[in-house]
Amino acid sequence: MIKIVIIEDLPIVLEGLKLLIGKVKDFQIVAEYNNGKEFIDAIDNFNADIVLTDIDMPLMDGIETTKLALSFKPDIKIIALSRHTDRKFYYKW
């Protein structure tokens, strides 16, 4: 079973991701958070294989969240999602 955490501030996107992931037999959503700060505050409370994170969120964006998450758990896999098409967001990594 592949354990997944979702970090997304838009409820409709979060629900859509949950519906899609829920249809995959070997995927399990183990936690969901509305922003990066909530996720980082709880990072020791779960064991996930993959984190799906939005880039543009309040309190802590996906870029800062990714940097902090990797400093705590260097082996975690992170997939960033964004509605932005402007490449300036890609170069922040």
Summary of the structure (lengths in Angstrom):
residues: 93
radius of gyration: 12.6
end to end distance: 29.1
largest distance: 35.9
contacts: 264
relative contact order: 0.21
helix: 41%
strand: 25%
